[in-house]
């Protein structure tokens, strides 16, 4: 049993994983449904093993054990982990097809029978994005920018593309797709294994952005083709090539971004969208057809939120998710183009978990009245309504078997960590796969937050979480823990709300801590996000100020002692709060902050802000540098100097302007840290500086 966290220490905060986070991840049923594969970290470690839970025997065992906690050595793998926000080591990837298992452990690739001996595959030692063929006999992968196929039986390698060079690759997803469009795939093997669709990514025309490594060993340069707002994106083309090698058929492109690609019984389906990310359409490319035919299209204003809920039925109809009513619902489009909703009005549908087109039954993760919880529901194409399959008021998620008969349920609440169990859709007995009896918030000495509602003057309710010191009356000094931007939701009823040891540290030392999801944040539908359109640094700050004033009016918070901290967009929000609302926020810590969105990437920024050419006033208003004259409070800036996402350039320009204006500030740089701070000592340094600065200044 882990010790009680009373009090929480800086060492506790720096240690990963957080308490109680030893649960199974990347759950996947075997193709025949006889078992469940998953990765699981060892207790208190980041090293993951690969497990197989044998359903008939109701027991799990380690299939591939991690070897130490070493980080990957290749730059390509390190950057992939950054895009995936992946902190775990050991077994970091696996794929399964038929009876074949493919596993990445550290820097090596292993393959073999699921229930047999796996062997290292030297030919895959430098493979990027490896994937098994559906029959499990071959592996498609990228090496040195070219798409290749390895026959696992004979060891023969077939190289499908030849022209790769720096800035030109085949079979990899471009940066924008990985970081902002939730697509890390760059090739797709057809169901029969005869063909492979793949992306040709040309970035040679994009100027190189250079990052200098100076913190360890000899200095060296890391270069990226990074498309800033308004600049040309990578040129992405889609080709189809025989898996055995041969002539490439290049398909005609119909948009700025390739959002999704899927093989169907009718041909290759591609989801395209324009640069403004307002018009999206699925296009079918049949055998020999390089132009394609539009089967589904939608205009979504102010932007289109890409998702993975589309399913193509054999009769030509399409099941899809849309926010045309301002929130997420499932719809069915018939082969004749007629559309009807199949989930109820007002019900938020976050993820399509399972769909059986033979019966028309689907399962989804959604919420009804409370967007801070997630339940698993069952419904049908007949729009008969949804039946809730889960009970606990927390976050419920499920992975279903290929035959739709079983599912693995994971549920967490603020009171207890993730519990993993096996269920039968017929209602047979449930079986626990992973749980730690007695491990809960009380046992660890942690107090779950109080979930609160804050009502805006216009009547709109905002959801928040409040961490109170035990046995202390107000008014208290208040710290706001903020993200604030689009595409994220902070306040959900889950275990990680309780195991945020940074805010627990502050609460145990007499501070009131607030997390609040204002307008623009995700989880409540497009209508709730839309006020952020073309106006960063406005409505999201307004709602944080409303949250602070609500606590002041209730006598809980001391208006003269209010601080704020956040990372990435939260760092930007911290700077925005200190410069635009200096009478409310007295001190703040800005981690890896964007300071001017003209220096951020195209896909994310243009979705919400357009370009500087068509929204110059919006960019000027959003730029922190334009408002620094208003800075009054105490400021600490923390940033990694090799951050390839939010470049250190943002902080450098901020420092230059602060010096010019003679504004005092504190700075903490991490010479060899990227956007995600890795390593115990670096994390401890960051949070010691952050939390002790707030305790000193607020």
PATI-855711 format. One line per field, with one value per residue (C-alpha): residue in one letter; x, y, z. Coordinates in steps of 0.5 Angstrom, whole numbers. Example, Ala and Ser with C-alpha at 12.3 -4.5 7.8 and 13.67 -1.06 7.14 Angstrom:
BEGIN
rest <- (A; S)
u <- (25; 27)
v <- (-9; -2)
w <- (16; 14)
! end
This chain:
BEGIN
rest <- (X; X; X; X; X; X; X; X; X; X; X; X; X; X; X; X; X; X; X; X; X; X; X; X; X; X; X; X; X; X; X; X; X; X; X; X; X; X; X; X; X; X; X; X; X; X; X; X; X; X; X; X; X; X; X; X; X; X; X; X; X; X; X; X; X; X; X; X; X; X; X; X; X; X; X; X; X; X; X; X; X; X; X; X; X; X; X; X; X; X; X; X; X; X; X; X; X; X; X; X; X; X; X; X; X; X; X; X; X; X; X; X; X; X; X; X; X; X; X; X; X; X; X; X; X; X; X; X; X; X; X; X; X; X; X; X; X; X; X; X; X; X; X; X; X; X; X; X; X; X; X; X; X; X; X; X; X; X; X; X; X; X; X; X; X; X; X; X; X; X; X; X; X; X; X; X; X; X; X; X; X; X; X; X; X; X; X; X; X; X; X; X; X; X; X; X; X; X; X; X; X; X; X; X; X; X; X; X; X; X; X; X; X; X; X; X; X; X; X; X; X; X; X; X; X; X; X; X; X; X; X; X; X; X; X; X; X; X; X; X; X; X; X; X; X; X; X; X; X; X; X; X; X; X; X; X; X; X; X; X; X; X; X; X; X; X; X; X; X; X; X; X; X; X; X; X; X; X; X; X; X; X; X; X; X; X; X; X; X; X; X; X; X; X; X; X; X; X; X; X; X; X; X; X; X; X; X; X; X; X; X; X; X; X; X; X; X; X; X; X; X; X; X; X; X; X; X; X; X; X; X; X; X; X; X; X; X; X; X; X; X; X; X; X; X; X; X; X; X; X; X; X; X; X; X; X; X; X; X; X; X; X; X; X; X; X; X; X; X; X; X; X; X; X; X; X; X; X; X; X; X; X; X; X; X; X; X; X; X; X; X; X; X; X; X; X; X; X; X; X; X; X; X; X; X; X; X; X; X; X; X; X; X; X; X; X; X; X; X; X; X; X; X; X; X; X; X; X; X; X; X; X; X; X; X; X; X; X; X; X; X; X; X; X; X; X; X; X; X; X; X; X; X; X; X; X; X; X; X; X; X; X; X; X; X; X; X; X; X; X; X; X; X; X; X; X; X; X; X; X; X; X; X; X; X; X; X; X; X; X; X; X; X; X; X; X; X; X; X; X; X; X; X; X; X; X; X; X; X; X; X; X; X; X; X; X; X; X; X; X; X; X; X; X; X; X; X; X; X; X; X; X; X; X; X; X; X; X; X; X; X; X; X; X; X; X; X; X; X; X; X; X; X; X; X; X; X; X; X; X; X; X; X; X; X; X; X; X; X; X; X; X; X; X; X; X; X; X; X; X; X; X; X; X; X; X; X; X; X; X; X; X; X; X; X; X; X; X; X; X; X; X; X; X; X; X; X; X; X; X; X; X; X; X; X; X; X; X; X; X; X; X; X; X; X; X; X; X; X; X; X; X; X; X; X; X; X; X; X; X; X; X; X; X; X; X; X; X; X; X; X; X; X; X; X; X; X; X; X; X; X; X; X; X; X; X; X; X; X; X; X; X; X; X; X; X; X; X; X; X; X; X; X; X; X; X; X; X; X; X; X; X; X; X; X; X; X; X)
u <- (0; 2; 4; -1; 0; 0; 3; 4; 12; 15; 18; 11; 9; 16; 15; 11; 6; 2; -1; -6; -4; -2; -8; -8; -8; -9; -14; -15; -19; -15; -18; -22; -24; -21; -16; -15; -8; -6; 0; 1; 6; 9; 7; 10; 14; 14; 16; 10; 10; 5; 0; -5; -12; -14; -22; -23; -18; -20; -13; -7; 0; 6; 7; 13; 17; 20; 27; 29; 27; 31; 28; 29; 35; 33; 30; 24; 22; 23; 19; 13; 13; 12; 6; 3; 4; 7; 11; 11; 17; 19; 13; 10; 7; 4; 0; -4; -7; -9; -4; 1; 4; 8; 11; 16; 20; 25; 29; 28; 22; 19; 15; 12; 6; 1; 2; 9; 16; 17; 24; 27; 27; 33; 30; 25; 31; 30; 23; 18; 10; 10; 4; 2; -2; -9; -6; -1; 5; 8; 9; 9; 13; 17; 25; 29; 23; 21; 15; 17; 14; 18; 15; 16; 17; 22; 25; 25; 24; 20; 21; 15; 18; 25; 25; 25; 30; 30; 24; 20; 17; 13; 8; 9; 4; 6; 7; 0; -4; 0; 0; -7; -11; -11; -8; -2; -2; 1; -1; -7; -6; -13; -17; -14; -7; -6; -6; -3; -5; 0; 1; 7; 9; 13; 16; 22; 19; 18; 23; 27; 26; 33; 33; 40; 42; 47; 45; 49; 55; 57; 52; 48; 42; 35; 32; 24; 20; 15; 9; 7; 0; -1; 5; 5; 3; 6; 4; 1; -1; -5; -2; -4; 1; 1; 4; 8; 11; 9; 7; 4; -3; -4; -11; -13; -13; -19; -17; -12; -12; -13; -17; -18; -17; -21; -21; -28; -32; -33; -26; -22; -25; -22; -24; -22; -23; -21; -16; -21; -23; -30; -32; -31; -33; -32; -30; -30; -24; -26; -21; -18; -22; -17; -22; -27; -34; -37; -41; -42; -41; -42; -41; -39; -39; -34; -30; -31; -29; -26; -28; -27; -35; -36; -38; -40; -45; -46; -52; -49; -51; -47; -47; -43; -43; -44; -45; -50; -55; -49; -47; -45; -50; -50; -54; -55; -55; -58; -56; -61; -58; -63; -61; -64; -61; -60; -59; -63; -63; -59; -55; -47; -44; -37; -34; -37; -35; -38; -43; -46; -49; -52; -57; -56; -54; -49; -45; -42; -39; -43; -47; -54; -55; -48; -42; -37; -39; -38; -43; -43; -50; -53; -57; -60; -61; -68; -67; -71; -67; -61; -60; -55; -50; -46; -48; -42; -42; -35; -32; -34; -30; -31; -27; -32; -30; -30; -36; -40; -41; -36; -33; -28; -30; -26; -29; -26; -29; -25; -26; -22; -17; -19; -22; -22; -27; -29; -37; -42; -47; -52; -51; -47; -42; -37; -30; -25; -18; -15; -16; -13; -18; -17; -13; -18; -17; -18; -13; -8; -10; -12; -19; -23; -25; -32; -35; -38; -43; -41; -47; -45; -49; -53; -55; -50; -47; -40; -37; -31; -27; -25; -20; -21; -16; -18; -21; -19; -25; -25; -23; -17; -12; -14; -10; -13; -10; -12; -12; -17; -16; -20; -20; -19; -23; -20; -26; -29; -30; -24; -19; -14; -17; -16; -9; -7; -1; 0; -6; -7; 0; -3; -9; -6; -2; -8; -10; -16; -15; -20; -21; -26; -28; -30; -33; -29; -27; -29; -34; -40; -41; -39; -44; -40; -34; -36; -35; -28; -28; -23; -22; -17; -15; -22; -28; -24; -21; -27; -30; -24; -25; -32; -30; -26; -31; -36; -31; -30; -37; -39; -33; -29; -23; -19; -19; -12; -9; -11; -6; -6; -1; -2; 2; 2; -5; -5; 1; -2; -8; -3; 0; -7; -9; -4; -4; -11; -14; -8; -13; -16; -9; -3; 2; 2; 7; 7; 9; 11; 7; 5; 6; 4; -1; 2; 8; 4; 2; -3; -8; -9; -9; -12; -18; -20; -17; -16; -10; -7; -9; -16; -16; -11; -15; -16; -9; -7; -12; -9; -2; 1; 6; 1; -1; 5; 4; -2; 3; 3; 4; 9; 11; 15; 16; 18; 20; 24; 29; 29; 21; 19; 12; 11; 18; 23; 22; 16; 19; 25; 21; 17; 23; 26; 19; 19; 26; 24; 18; 23; 18; 21; 20; 23; 25; 27; 29; 30; 36; 34; 27; 21; 14; 13; 18; 21; 26; 25; 30; 27; 20; 22; 25; 19; 14; 19; 20; 12; 9; 14; 14; 6; 7; 11; 7; 0)
v <- (0; 7; 12; 17; 24; 28; 33; 32; 34; 37; 30; 27; 32; 30; 23; 19; 16; 20; 15; 10; 10; 3; 1; -2; 2; 1; -4; -9; -15; -21; -22; -28; -25; -30; -25; -18; -15; -8; -5; -4; 0; -3; 0; 7; 6; 9; 2; -1; -9; -12; -16; -22; -23; -30; -30; -37; -38; -31; -29; -25; -25; -21; -23; -18; -15; -8; -8; -2; 5; 8; 13; 12; 14; 16; 23; 21; 16; 22; 27; 21; 21; 28; 28; 23; 26; 19; 19; 11; 7; 0; -3; 3; 0; -6; -9; -15; -19; -26; -30; -25; -20; -14; -10; -4; -5; 1; 1; -6; -9; -16; -20; -27; -31; -28; -34; -36; -34; -27; -25; -19; -17; -13; -11; -6; -3; 3; 3; 8; 7; 0; -4; -11; -13; -16; -23; -22; -24; -18; -11; -4; 1; 7; 7; 14; 17; 11; 6; -1; -8; -14; -21; -24; -31; -30; -24; -20; -13; -9; -2; 1; 9; 11; 19; 20; 26; 31; 35; 29; 23; 17; 14; 19; 24; 31; 35; 39; 32; 29; 35; 38; 33; 27; 23; 20; 15; 16; 10; 5; -3; -5; -11; -16; -14; -12; -5; 1; 8; 13; 20; 24; 29; 35; 40; 42; 49; 51; 55; 51; 53; 51; 49; 49; 44; 47; 44; 37; 35; 39; 44; 41; 44; 41; 43; 43; 45; 49; 52; 58; 62; 64; 61; 55; 48; 42; 39; 32; 28; 21; 15; 8; 2; -5; -8; -13; -6; -3; 3; 9; 11; 18; 21; 28; 32; 36; 40; 43; 37; 30; 28; 21; 15; 9; 2; 0; -6; 0; 3; 8; 13; 20; 25; 32; 39; 46; 50; 54; 48; 49; 45; 37; 32; 24; 22; 15; 13; 6; 2; 6; 12; 18; 23; 20; 22; 26; 21; 26; 33; 38; 46; 47; 54; 57; 50; 43; 38; 32; 26; 18; 16; 15; 8; 6; 1; -4; -1; 5; 9; 13; 13; 20; 25; 32; 38; 42; 43; 46; 39; 32; 28; 21; 22; 17; 19; 14; 12; 17; 22; 23; 24; 23; 24; 17; 20; 24; 32; 35; 29; 30; 24; 24; 17; 12; 5; 0; -1; -8; -6; -13; -11; -3; -3; 2; 3; 10; 14; 21; 25; 27; 33; 33; 34; 33; 25; 20; 14; 8; 8; 3; 5; 3; 6; 6; 12; 9; 12; 11; 6; 7; 1; 4; 6; 10; 18; 19; 17; 11; 8; 1; -3; -8; -15; -16; -20; -15; -20; -17; -11; -8; -3; 2; 7; 12; 17; 23; 18; 12; 10; 7; 0; -5; -11; -15; -15; -20; -16; -22; -20; -26; -25; -19; -20; -16; -15; -10; -7; -5; -6; 0; 4; 11; 18; 17; 12; 16; 22; 26; 30; 30; 37; 40; 41; 47; 51; 59; 62; 68; 74; 72; 65; 61; 56; 54; 48; 48; 44; 47; 45; 47; 47; 43; 46; 53; 59; 64; 69; 65; 66; 64; 60; 59; 53; 54; 52; 56; 54; 51; 43; 41; 40; 41; 39; 32; 27; 23; 20; 25; 31; 28; 26; 33; 34; 41; 43; 39; 41; 49; 47; 43; 50; 54; 56; 55; 53; 54; 50; 53; 51; 57; 59; 56; 50; 43; 38; 42; 42; 47; 52; 53; 53; 58; 65; 64; 65; 69; 72; 69; 72; 75; 71; 65; 71; 74; 67; 66; 73; 71; 65; 69; 74; 69; 66; 73; 75; 68; 70; 64; 68; 74; 79; 82; 75; 72; 68; 64; 59; 54; 51; 52; 55; 56; 60; 64; 65; 67; 72; 75; 75; 79; 84; 85; 84; 86; 89; 81; 77; 79; 74; 68; 63; 62; 55; 55; 60; 63; 70; 72; 66; 69; 65; 58; 53; 53; 48; 50; 57; 58; 54; 59; 65; 65; 69; 75; 78; 77; 78; 83; 86; 79; 77; 84; 83; 76; 78; 78; 83; 88; 89; 88; 96; 93; 88; 90; 83; 79; 74; 68; 65; 57; 55; 49; 52; 46; 46; 44; 46; 52; 55; 59; 64; 66; 67; 70; 76; 77; 78; 83; 87; 86; 89; 95; 97; 96; 91; 86; 79; 72; 67; 59; 56; 48; 48; 41; 40; 40; 42; 36; 36; 30; 27; 27; 33; 37; 36; 38; 44; 47; 45; 48; 54; 55; 53; 57; 63; 63; 62; 67; 72; 71)
w <- (0; -2; 4; 6; 3; 9; 8; 0; -1; -7; -8; -9; -14; -18; -18; -24; -24; -19; -14; -16; -23; -24; -28; -35; -41; -49; -48; -54; -55; -59; -66; -64; -57; -53; -49; -48; -49; -45; -42; -35; -31; -25; -18; -17; -24; -31; -34; -37; -38; -44; -41; -43; -40; -41; -41; -41; -35; -32; -30; -33; -34; -37; -44; -45; -39; -39; -39; -34; -35; -40; -45; -53; -56; -63; -64; -69; -63; -58; -62; -63; -56; -55; -60; -56; -49; -47; -41; -40; -42; -43; -47; -51; -57; -59; -65; -66; -72; -72; -68; -69; -64; -65; -59; -58; -52; -51; -58; -60; -64; -62; -66; -65; -63; -58; -54; -56; -56; -59; -62; -63; -71; -73; -79; -75; -71; -74; -76; -75; -75; -76; -77; -78; -84; -83; -84; -79; -84; -86; -83; -86; -83; -85; -85; -87; -90; -94; -94; -93; -92; -88; -89; -82; -85; -90; -87; -94; -95; -100; -101; -104; -105; -107; -107; -99; -97; -92; -92; -96; -93; -95; -90; -84; -81; -82; -76; -76; -77; -71; -66; -68; -72; -68; -73; -72; -78; -85; -88; -88; -91; -94; -91; -96; -95; -103; -103; -98; -98; -96; -95; -99; -94; -97; -93; -97; -98; -91; -88; -82; -75; -71; -64; -61; -55; -51; -44; -45; -48; -55; -57; -63; -68; -68; -75; -76; -82; -78; -81; -77; -78; -85; -88; -93; -90; -91; -98; -97; -103; -102; -106; -107; -108; -109; -102; -107; -110; -116; -119; -115; -116; -114; -112; -113; -107; -105; -99; -94; -89; -89; -83; -83; -88; -88; -93; -94; -98; -103; -104; -100; -96; -94; -90; -93; -90; -92; -89; -85; -82; -83; -89; -89; -93; -94; -101; -104; -109; -112; -115; -121; -120; -118; -117; -112; -111; -105; -100; -94; -93; -88; -86; -79; -76; -73; -74; -75; -69; -72; -69; -70; -70; -77; -80; -87; -87; -93; -95; -97; -91; -86; -79; -76; -71; -72; -68; -72; -66; -62; -59; -61; -63; -67; -74; -80; -87; -92; -98; -101; -97; -92; -85; -78; -71; -67; -60; -56; -56; -51; -50; -51; -55; -54; -57; -61; -58; -61; -67; -70; -77; -77; -71; -71; -64; -62; -55; -54; -48; -47; -42; -41; -35; -33; -37; -32; -32; -37; -38; -43; -47; -51; -57; -64; -71; -70; -65; -60; -54; -50; -44; -39; -38; -32; -25; -22; -23; -25; -32; -35; -41; -45; -50; -54; -57; -64; -64; -59; -54; -48; -46; -41; -37; -34; -29; -24; -19; -15; -9; -13; -18; -25; -24; -30; -30; -36; -37; -42; -46; -44; -37; -34; -28; -28; -27; -24; -28; -24; -18; -11; -6; 0; -5; -5; -3; 4; 5; 1; 6; 0; -1; -7; -9; -9; -15; -16; -21; -22; -26; -31; -31; -37; -33; -37; -32; -31; -28; -23; -18; -11; -7; 1; 6; 12; 18; 16; 15; 10; 7; 4; -1; -8; -13; -20; -24; -31; -38; -41; -48; -53; -54; -47; -41; -34; -29; -30; -24; -24; -20; -23; -20; -13; -15; -18; -12; -14; -12; -6; -4; -4; -1; 5; 6; 7; 0; -4; -11; -16; -23; -28; -35; -38; -45; -51; -47; -50; -47; -48; -55; -61; -58; -52; -55; -60; -56; -57; -64; -67; -60; -56; -49; -48; -46; -43; -38; -37; -34; -30; -27; -26; -22; -18; -16; -14; -9; -6; -6; -2; 3; 1; -2; 0; -6; -4; -5; -12; -16; -22; -26; -32; -37; -45; -46; -39; -39; -44; -40; -34; -38; -40; -33; -30; -36; -37; -30; -26; -20; -20; -20; -16; -18; -23; -26; -34; -36; -43; -45; -52; -52; -60; -63; -70; -68; -67; -72; -77; -76; -69; -69; -76; -73; -68; -70; -78; -80; -79; -86; -84; -77; -75; -70; -66; -66; -64; -58; -57; -56; -49; -52; -54; -46; -42; -40; -35; -32; -24; -20; -19; -25; -26; -33; -34; -40; -44; -48; -53; -53; -61; -60; -56; -58; -53; -58; -55; -48; -51; -54; -48; -44; -49; -48; -41; -40; -45; -41; -34; -31; -26; -27; -25; -30; -29; -36; -37; -42; -45; -43; -49; -48; -43; -37; -37; -31; -24; -22; -28; -25; -18; -20; -24; -19; -13; -16; -18; -12; -7; -12; -11; -3; -3; -7; -6)
! end
